[in-house]
Amino acid sequence: MNVPSTLSLVFWELTARCNLRCVHCRASATETPDPGELTTDQILAVARDIRAVADPILVLTGGEPLVRPDFFRIADACVKIFSRVALATNGTLIDDATAQKIKATGIQRVSVSLDGADADTHDAFRGLPGSFHQALAGIGALRKNDISLQINVTVTRRNEHQLDDLLQLALDRGADAFHLFMLVPVGCGATLDDRHRLGSHRTEEILRWLFEQSLRLTDRLQIKATCAPQYFRVMHQAAREKSIPLPKPRHALHTLTRGCLAGSGVCFLSRTGDVQPCGYLPVRAGNVLERNFAAIWNAADVFVALRNPGRLLGKCGRCEFRTLCLGCRARAYAHSGNLLDPDPDCPHQP
């Protein structure tokens, strides 16, 4: 049975082209555009098709979306079509003039990725000497122009010791949000070995730490874990231990509802028009050049499967938190090839 689902968040990969070479890149970014990238007119037509289905938060991402020469035309149009549009960038291409153009479009938030609290750590991740200071300069330009800022951090064993410093950096730079991404082994990230990947128990410790910070900073910073659906279990368990209510989201761009929303509240559009449950789950539900977006979202087999927690297998299927968490379907797929298998990075035993 197909369960109707509200589309709340769309990540749109406008290009694979990027000026950096990040060791954990989901997109396996390149120096040149993909020859099959959607044109400006195709993008705008699909944007209208999406809006006919729902009014989700639209995140323009890449690669590095700012390398597209038509980026601001796309952004201007999308802001007119959707109520909430955000930009995900590495920050290195943003100067004051670019920040002013971003502001003028009406983009509501810009996320900048920082994967180290110092240049050595960040630049090693990003593959370009100087990228840390360039990102900080971009952050400065965004804040100078009063643009809402989100700091994204992908956590690995190489930077886990810097989380306190990264959080403080976000506070010091005037960020409105701090999102912690747990590494998913896809794209370039699939080649990373145990020197980079966190174990399941260490991941749990970090998620506990993140919840403690969310309580401490509830009035100063929006804090969220991404690619870590077990965070919702961790939050509920920790709140129960403390006999406190869970913090409630305070911003329209903060979608704090439940764990893995891939295919049920979230989808990803690739640079060539493929529709996936999320950017880390490379299972093709359809292509917008071949089939209307509404038909893909409402009826694609992979989306129908992901909307039914009763189809989860193994310990995820038995778990008392399964409808709250659902496990990371991308990690399950990367681990076994079956997106309904148990999440290999969750230590909880039902």
KASULHU-V197561 format. One record per helix or strand. SS is the DSSP state (2 for helix, 1 for strand). FROM is the first residue (numbers start at 0). TO is the last residue. If there is no record, write none. Layout:
# KASULHU-V197561
SS,FROM,TO ; SS,FROM,TO
This chain:
# KASULHU-V197561
1,8,12 ; 1,16,16 ; 1,29,29 ; 2,39,52 ; 1,56,60 ; 2,64,66 ; 2,70,80 ; 1,83,88 ; 2,95,104 ; 1,108,112 ; 2,118,125 ; 2,130,143 ; 1,147,154 ; 2,159,171 ; 1,176,181 ; 2,186,190 ; 2,199,215 ; 1,221,225 ; 2,229,241 ; 1,261,261 ; 1,265,268 ; 1,273,277 ; 1,280,286 ; 2,292,298 ; 2,300,305 ; 2,308,310 ; 2,313,317 ; 2,321,324 ; 2,328,335
